[in-house]
Amino acid sequence: MGSYALPRPSVREKIRGLLPALVVGVLCLVTALAAPPGAHAAESTLGAAAAQHGRYFGTAIASGKLGDSTYTSIAGREFNMVTAENEMKIDATEPQRGQFNFGAADRVYNWAVQNGKQVRGHTLAWHSQQPGWMQSLSGSALRQAMIDHINGVMAHYKGKIAQWDVVNEAFADGSSGARRDSNLQRTGNDWIEVAFRTARAADPAAKLCYNDYNVENWTWAKTQAMYAMVRDFKQRGVPIDCVGFQSHFNSGSPYDANFRTTLQNFAALGVDVAITELDIQGAPASTYANVTKDCLAVERCLGITVWGVRDSDSWRSEQTPLLFNNDGSKKAAYTAVLDALNGGGTTNPPADGGQIKGVGSGRCLDVPDAGTADGTQLQLWDCHSGTNQQWTYTDAGELRVYGNKCLDAAGTGNGAKVQIYGCWGGDNQKWRLNSDGSVVGVQSGLCLDAVGNGTANGTKIQLYSCSNGSNQRWTRT
């Protein structure tokens, strides 16, 4: 209304956190770099089917319904991510200033964990569902109350929440593209940035998301305003990791095929994307399938959450917008989503090992002298069967050698060294394998490049602006 971010080595975090992250489009699975993806066995539940693609399929859970056996049976069987519907919002967690109450929130959290699910935190800073004491504040007092609330809630769940919706619904409806005129906005235009910086300090392991509705259509002013904010944050090093698209599709805000473009364009800024509160008026099977395929088509789409289990659990129950009928039976939309997950293929190549050969040189990506030290710069060398030329492309987008060392960019500018480094999950260790044969860094948007168009043994490997030169095109063998 994903998965845990890995802790980053402190020095590297400080350096990279201040640099802009520019990303190129969607990974194309073609023969230039990857063999066609292997077929998955069909899964029988939404969560398991989504997990085939490294994604989740979640739902919103209300603590008051955890005594309903039909409700918990469906939720426990089908979903692998949980969002507390209202229990982690401001009025529920801090009903009196400085006096936190996590009873209902913990019931949802504990049920999720006991049933093997991850949890999305929703939400820390929002103009709505504020308790009376917060509504009465303004200016610096309200700003401090927001900071204290974020610190208090995140301290309670530190290290336990996969993603936090740090700020919710901060942009105005309509065509203005303006910020919403809320009490939080009136504390100063930097309030969203302050919220994210506070959240990062409070729990460095959680993915930090901005979440909003009516931002799915790429042409809308509200979408463009949100995009401009995220782009600015990434350029200035404000710690934003993901953007949530609520996706409450109905006659007033219909699904449009350009939703995939929206997801792709935000992902290209260097943030993950997620569909966080999906419900669709009338639950048309084709639209549910299309939304699912949109997420599958965008590598940085973490997953999908539907906002409720059965129609009777929906905040818009009169629109019958969910995947299960009131009695718990599956709708045609359920089958369409499951089929899309099972038949949609994977956005990643299989995790098989092999050489990466330069098109221009005919030589292979090589770790000099079979070295294993962090910081060893890669080179071109005659192809052979040694382990120092065997690269595995993982579901996380890493290129691994020796099993535990990753292809790593030491910077984000032209000429940055490409090296091996212990795998730690950073975007500087994630790569796009594109249909034109280029290998592009997720963090930098630059191409894997043989220095000086070199083709000889010992030619160093760097990052450089993509030019489609033969020294930037590679094949997997």
C-alpha positions in Angstrom: 0.0 0.0 0.0 14.4 -11.1 -2.2 17.2 -12.3 -0.7 19.3 -10.6 1.9 21.8 -8.1 0.8 25.3 -9.4 1.7 27.4 -7.4 4.1 30.1 -5.5 2.1 33.7 -5.0 3.1 33.8 -1.6 4.7 36.5 0.1 2.6 35.1 -1.2 -0.7 31.6 -0.1 0.4 32.7 3.4 1.1 34.4 3.7 -2.3 31.6 2.1 -4.4 28.7 3.6 -2.5 29.6 7.0 -3.8 29.8 6.1 -7.4 27.0 6.1 -9.9 25.7 2.8 -11.1 24.7 2.6 -14.7 23.3 -0.6 -16.1 22.6 -1.8 -19.6 19.3 -3.6 -20.6 18.1 -7.1 -20.2 20.2 -10.2 -20.6 19.5 -11.9 -23.9 19.9 -15.7 -23.9 21.5 -16.4 -27.2 24.4 -18.5 -28.4 27.0 -15.7 -28.4 27.6 -16.2 -24.7 25.4 -18.8 -23.3 23.8 -22.1 -24.3 20.0 -22.2 -24.3 18.7 -22.5 -20.7 18.0 -26.0 -19.6 14.4 -26.9 -19.0 13.1 -26.9 -15.5 10.9 -29.5 -14.0 7.4 -28.1 -13.6 6.7 -27.0 -10.0 3.3 -27.3 -8.4 3.3 -24.1 -6.2 3.9 -20.5 -6.9 6.8 -20.1 -4.6 8.7 -23.1 -5.9 8.0 -22.2 -9.5 9.3 -18.7 -8.9 12.4 -20.0 -7.1 13.4 -21.7 -10.3 14.2 -18.3 -11.6 15.9 -17.0 -8.5 12.7 -15.0 -7.6 10.1 -15.2 -4.9 6.3 -15.2 -5.1 4.8 -13.8 -1.9 1.7 -12.6 -0.2 0.5 -10.1 2.4 -0.4 -11.7 5.7 -2.7 -10.3 8.4 -2.0 -11.5 11.9 -5.7 -11.7 12.7 -6.2 -14.4 10.1 -3.5 -16.7 11.2 -6.1 -18.7 13.1 -7.9 -19.5 9.8 -6.7 -22.9 8.7 -7.8 -22.4 5.0 -5.9 -19.1 4.9 -2.7 -20.5 6.5 -2.8 -23.7 4.5 -2.8 -21.8 1.2 -0.3 -19.2 2.4 2.0 -21.9 3.8 1.9 -24.0 0.7 2.1 -21.4 -2.1 4.3 -18.5 -1.1 7.9 -18.1 -0.1 7.9 -14.4 0.9 5.6 -12.6 3.4 4.7 -8.9 3.8 2.9 -7.9 7.0 -0.3 -6.2 5.7 -0.6 -3.6 8.4 1.3 -4.9 11.4 4.7 -3.2 10.6 3.2 0.2 9.8 3.8 3.2 12.0 0.6 3.2 14.0 1.0 -0.5 14.8 4.6 -0.4 15.8 4.8 2.9 17.7 1.4 3.7 19.0 2.9 6.1 21.6 6.0 8.1 20.9 9.0 6.1 22.0 6.9 3.1 23.1 7.2 0.4 20.5 4.8 -2.6 20.2 5.8 -5.5 18.0 3.2 -8.0 19.2 1.2 -8.2 16.0 4.2 -7.7 13.7 6.1 -10.5 15.5 3.2 -12.9 15.0 3.4 -12.4 11.3 7.2 -12.5 11.3 7.4 -15.6 13.4 4.7 -17.4 11.4 6.7 -16.7 8.2 10.0 -17.8 9.6 8.5 -21.0 11.1 7.1 -21.8 7.7 10.4 -21.3 5.9 9.6 -17.9 4.4 11.5 -14.6 4.1 9.9 -11.3 5.1 9.5 -7.9 3.5 9.2 -5.0 5.9 6.4 -2.6 5.1 6.7 0.4 5.8 8.9 2.8 7.8 8.0 6.3 6.6 4.6 7.1 5.2 2.1 10.0 5.3 -0.7 7.6 6.1 -1.5 5.4 9.1 0.5 7.6 11.4 -0.5 7.5 15.0 -2.2 10.6 16.5 1.0 11.7 18.3 2.9 11.8 15.0 0.2 13.6 13.1 0.4 16.4 15.7 4.1 17.0 15.0 5.7 19.1 12.3 9.0 20.5 11.3 12.2 19.3 13.0 10.2 17.5 15.7 8.5 15.4 13.1 11.7 14.8 11.2 13.4 13.5 14.4 10.3 11.4 15.2 10.7 9.8 11.7 14.4 9.1 12.3 13.7 7.6 15.8 10.9 5.4 14.4 13.1 4.0 11.6 15.9 3.3 14.1 13.5 1.7 16.6 11.8 -0.6 14.2 14.9 -1.6 12.3 16.8 -2.3 15.4 14.1 -4.8 16.5 14.3 -6.7 13.2 18.0 -6.1 12.4 19.4 -8.8 10.1 16.0 -10.5 9.8 14.2 -8.6 7.1 15.0 -9.2 3.4 13.7 -5.9 2.1 12.3 -2.8 3.7 9.8 -0.4 2.1 11.7 2.6 3.7 9.4 5.3 2.1 6.0 4.7 0.8 3.9 6.8 -1.6 5.7 10.1 -1.5 4.6 11.3 -5.0 1.3 13.1 -5.8 -1.3 11.5 -8.0 -2.2 13.1 -11.3 0.0 14.7 -14.0 2.0 17.2 -11.9 5.0 14.9 -11.1 5.2 16.7 -7.8 5.9 15.3 -4.4 2.8 14.6 -2.2 2.0 17.6 0.1 2.3 15.5 3.3 3.5 16.5 6.8 6.7 14.6 6.1 7.3 16.5 2.8 6.8 19.8 4.7 9.8 18.9 6.9 12.0 19.5 3.9 12.5 18.0 0.4 15.4 15.9 1.7 13.2 13.8 4.0 13.3 10.8 1.7 17.1 10.9 1.5 17.3 11.2 5.2 15.0 8.2 5.7 17.2 6.0 3.4 20.5 7.1 5.0 19.0 6.4 8.4 17.8 3.0 7.3 21.1 2.0 5.9 22.9 2.8 9.1 20.2 1.0 11.1 20.5 -2.3 9.2 23.1 -2.5 6.5 22.0 -6.1 5.5 18.5 -5.2 4.3 17.6 -4.1 0.8 16.2 -0.6 1.0 13.2 0.1 -1.3 11.0 3.0 -2.3 7.4 1.8 -2.9 4.6 3.5 -4.7 1.4 3.0 -6.8 0.3 4.2 -10.2 3.9 4.2 -11.3 3.7 1.1 -13.6 3.0 3.0 -16.8 6.2 4.4 -18.2 4.5 7.4 -19.8 2.9 8.7 -16.6 4.3 11.8 -14.9 4.3 10.2 -11.5 6.5 7.4 -12.9 8.9 9.8 -14.5 9.1 11.8 -11.2 10.0 8.6 -9.3 12.5 7.7 -11.9 14.2 11.1 -11.7 14.5 10.7 -7.9 16.0 7.2 -8.1 18.4 8.3 -10.8 19.5 11.3 -8.6 19.9 9.1 -5.6 22.1 6.6 -7.5 24.2 9.4 -8.9 24.7 11.0 -5.4 25.3 7.7 -3.5 22.0 7.8 -1.6 21.6 4.2 -0.4 18.6 2.9 -2.4 18.6 -0.7 -3.4 15.2 -1.4 -5.0 12.0 0.1 -6.2 8.6 -1.5 -5.4 5.7 -1.2 -7.9 2.5 -1.8 -6.0 0.7 -2.8 -9.2 -2.9 -2.3 -8.1 -4.3 -2.7 -11.6 -8.0 -1.8 -12.2 -10.2 0.2 -14.5 -8.8 3.5 -13.2 -5.2 2.3 -13.4 -5.1 -0.4 -16.0 -2.2 -2.7 -16.9 -0.2 -1.5 -19.9 2.3 -3.6 -21.9 4.9 -0.9 -21.3 5.1 -2.1 -17.6 8.1 -4.2 -18.7 9.8 -1.1 -20.1 9.2 0.6 -16.8 10.8 -2.3 -14.9 13.7 -2.4 -17.4 14.4 1.3 -17.2 14.5 1.4 -13.4 16.7 -1.7 -13.3 19.1 0.0 -15.7 19.7 2.7 -13.0 21.3 0.0 -10.9 18.5 -0.9 -8.6 16.5 -4.1 -8.1 12.7 -3.9 -8.8 9.9 -5.8 -7.2 6.1 -6.1 -7.7 5.0 -5.5 -4.2 1.2 -5.4 -3.8 -0.3 -7.0 -6.9 -4.0 -7.3 -7.4 -5.9 -7.0 -10.6 -9.6 -6.2 -10.9 -11.5 -9.3 -11.9 -8.3 -11.4 -11.9 -8.0 -11.8 -15.7 -5.7 -14.8 -16.3 -4.0 -13.2 -19.3 -3.0 -10.0 -17.4 -1.7 -12.0 -14.4 0.4 -14.1 -16.8 1.7 -10.9 -18.5 2.7 -9.3 -15.2 4.5 -12.5 -14.2 6.3 -12.7 -17.6 7.3 -9.0 -17.2 9.1 -9.8 -13.9 10.8 -12.9 -15.5 12.0 -10.8 -18.4 13.9 -8.3 -16.2 16.8 -9.9 -14.5 16.8 -7.5 -11.5 13.1 -8.2 -10.7 13.3 -9.8 -7.3 9.8 -11.2 -7.3 6.1 -10.7 -7.0 3.9 -10.2 -4.0 0.1 -10.4 -4.2 -1.8 -8.3 -1.7 -3.7 -11.0 0.1 -4.5 -14.7 -0.2 -8.2 -15.0 -1.2 -10.6 -12.5 -2.6 -12.2 -12.3 0.8 -8.9 -11.2 2.3 -8.4 -8.4 -0.2 -8.7 -4.7 0.7 -10.6 -4.6 -2.6 -12.7 -7.7 -2.2 -15.5 -6.4 -4.3 -13.2 -6.4 -7.3 -12.3 -10.1 -6.8 -8.7 -9.3 -7.7 -6.7 -12.2 -6.3 -5.6 -15.7 -7.3 -7.9 -17.7 -4.9 -11.7 -17.6 -4.5 -13.3 -16.9 -1.1 -13.5 -20.7 -0.5 -9.8 -21.1 -1.2 -10.2 -22.7 -4.6 -7.7 -21.7 -7.3 -8.8 -19.4 -10.1 -7.8 -19.6 -13.8 -5.5 -16.7 -13.0 -3.6 -18.9 -10.6 -3.1 -21.5 -13.3 -1.9 -18.8 -15.7 0.7 -17.5 -13.3 1.9 -21.0 -12.5 2.2 -21.9 -16.1 4.1 -18.6 -16.8 6.5 -19.4 -14.0 7.0 -23.0 -15.2 7.1 -22.3 -18.9 8.6 -18.8 -19.0 12.2 -20.1 -19.1 15.0 -18.5 -17.0 16.7 -15.2 -17.5 20.0 -16.6 -16.6 22.3 -19.1 -18.4 22.9 -22.4 -16.8 25.6 -22.5 -14.1 28.1 -24.5 -16.2 31.8 -23.9 -16.4 33.8 -23.0 -19.5 36.2 -20.7 -21.1 35.5 -17.1 -22.2 37.3 -16.5 -25.5 38.0 -13.1 -27.1 36.5 -12.7 -30.6 39.3 -10.5 -31.8 42.2 -12.4 -30.2 41.1 -16.0 -30.1 42.6 -16.1 -26.6 40.9 -16.8 -23.3 40.1 -14.9 -20.2 42.9 -16.0 -17.9 44.1 -15.6 -14.3 47.8 -15.0 -14.6 50.0 -18.0 -13.3 46.8 -19.6 -11.9 47.0 -17.0 -9.1 44.4 -16.9 -6.4 45.2 -13.6 -4.6 42.5 -10.9 -4.4 43.3 -8.1 -6.8 45.0 -10.2 -9.5 44.2 -8.5 -12.8 42.9 -10.7 -15.6 44.7 -11.1 -19.0 44.4 -12.8 -22.4 46.2 -16.1 -22.8 46.3 -19.0 -25.1 43.3 -21.2 -24.3 43.9 -24.4 -22.3 42.1 -26.7 -19.9 43.5 -25.1 -16.7 41.1 -24.2 -13.9 42.3 -20.6 -14.1 40.3 -20.3 -17.4 37.2 -22.1 -16.3 34.4 -19.6 -15.6 31.0 -20.4 -14.2 28.1 -17.9 -14.7 25.8 -18.1 -11.6 22.2 -17.3 -11.1 23.3 -14.2 -9.2 25.1 -12.9 -12.4 28.6 -13.6 -11.1 31.4 -15.1 -13.2 33.2 -17.4 -10.8 36.6 -19.1 -11.1 38.0 -21.7 -8.7 34.5 -21.8 -7.2 35.0 -18.9 -4.7 36.6 -16.1 -6.7 34.6 -13.7 -8.7 35.3 -11.5 -11.8 35.4 -8.2 -10.1 35.6 -4.6 -11.3 38.0 -2.5 -9.2 36.2 0.8 -10.2 33.5 2.2 -12.5 35.4 4.3 -14.9 37.2 3.7 -18.2 40.4 1.8 -17.5 39.2 0.3 -14.2 41.1 -3.0 -13.5 39.2 -6.2 -14.0 40.4 -8.7 -11.4 39.5 -11.7 -9.2 38.3 -11.1 -5.8 36.5 -13.1 -3.1 32.8 -13.3 -4.0 30.7 -11.0 -1.7 27.6 -10.2 -3.7 28.4 -6.6 -4.8 27.1 -5.2 -8.1 30.7 -4.8 -9.2 30.8 -8.6 -9.3 27.7 -9.0 -11.4 27.7 -9.1 -15.2 25.4 -9.1 -18.2 26.1 -11.5 -21.0 24.6 -9.8 -24.0 23.5 -11.0 -27.5 26.2 -8.9 -29.2 28.9 -10.8 -27.3 29.7 -8.1 -24.8 30.1 -8.7 -21.1 28.8 -5.6 -19.2 29.3 -4.7 -15.6 26.1 -4.2 -13.7 27.5 -1.4 -11.5 29.4 0.5 -14.2 27.6 -0.2 -17.5 31.0 -0.6 -19.1 32.3 -3.5 -21.2 34.9 -6.1 -20.5 37.7 -4.9 -22.7 41.2 -6.1 -23.9 43.4 -3.1 -23.3 44.5 -1.2 -26.4 42.7 -3.6 -28.8 45.4 -6.0 -27.8 45.4 -9.7 -28.9 48.7 -10.9 -27.5 49.3 -13.2 -24.6 49.4 -11.0 -21.4 47.1 -8.3 -22.7 45.4 -6.9 -19.6 41.6 -6.8 -19.1 39.8 -3.6 -18.1 36.5 -1.9 -18.2 35.8 0.5 -21.0 32.9 2.3 -22.8 31.1 -0.2 -25.0 32.0 0.2 -28.7 31.2 -3.2 -30.1 34.9 -3.7 -31.1 36.2 -7.2 -31.4 38.3 -6.7 -28.3 35.0 -6.3 -26.4 33.2 -9.4 -27.8 33.4 -12.8 -26.2 32.2 -16.3 -26.7 31.8 -19.1 -24.2 33.3 -22.4 -25.0 
